[in-house]
């Protein structure tokens, strides 16, 4: 009986804990105001200073949309609409980066 | 003694002459085969594309100063045009305005940071990108239309049987008579206006995070419509046959879903915004 109890105890300790169910789409962690944004604005300031206010404004809007969408995903991880909205928001930010980096060089 | 009027006339003449000397025109011709590819990269200035009468690409460029030159090349059936900025160029001196004629079945790629981007009467793929450019595409059929802008407005008119994708961060998007197997608009804060009938079939997805979405459609069309605004309001002027099952809770005032008309649903229409308003309006007259 003692050996059986030890065996059960050892088996229980060796079983890995169950993995929590994740949302079916992996979503990158939102980091709306990290160093990349500063690098982006430095790039714009150096190459297209006249458009800096427009880039700042659009960057603020897109970061806000990412925060809002992330909030929805946090509330309802299985809401496909919320996850799609977050993906759209990141795609919009990615597009902003592409436009800012694609600068004409003399 | 020279009169003041004469001095003024001479001064005006010198200024005009200086402008004419600085501005120059270039013209290029390229013979191409069916389904040619034409690309115009122009940091500053407008680009307009229309169909040519034969298998020739004609490029007319107006250079606003001698601080920019036009690089051009042809590799087989592909023509590449690029405005090459020289040292000291800025948005004014580096400006080039293009008028391009291409065979109607050519695929075009236009890129400009400022200035308008226009394309009309084509049935090859159309890709337009410009941070602050106003985009206008009209009378295009059986083709892919891709548009990307930061805050430039987007106007699509009479795009038939098209695969349309528009990404505009804050520019307003207006569509009149735009139909096809896929029509997708994603915006962060721009407004989206659709005037049409959503075609006989296809998937239409209009999304703006904080911009308003308005669709004006005739009452005789029969799409399957779902609309949802997380924080904003939704209004529906057209009675819908409600759907029994949806992905989301149909909270009155925040969402609606259903089918227009009594015939089987044709297209699928999805309207989504986080904090903007959604309005489905009825256009009563029949086309």
Interface residues (C-beta under 8 A of the other chain):
Chain A: X48 X50 X51 X54 X55 X57 X58 X61 X62 X64 X65 X68 X69 X72 X79 X80 X81 X85 X88 X89 X91 X92 X95 X96 X99 X100 X102 X103 X104 X105 X106
Chain B: X43 X44 X83 X85 X86 X87 X88 X89 X91 X94 X111 X113 X129 X131 X132 X148 X150 X151 X167 X169 X170 X186 X187 X188 X189 X207 X209 X210 X228 X230 X247 X248 X272 X274 X275
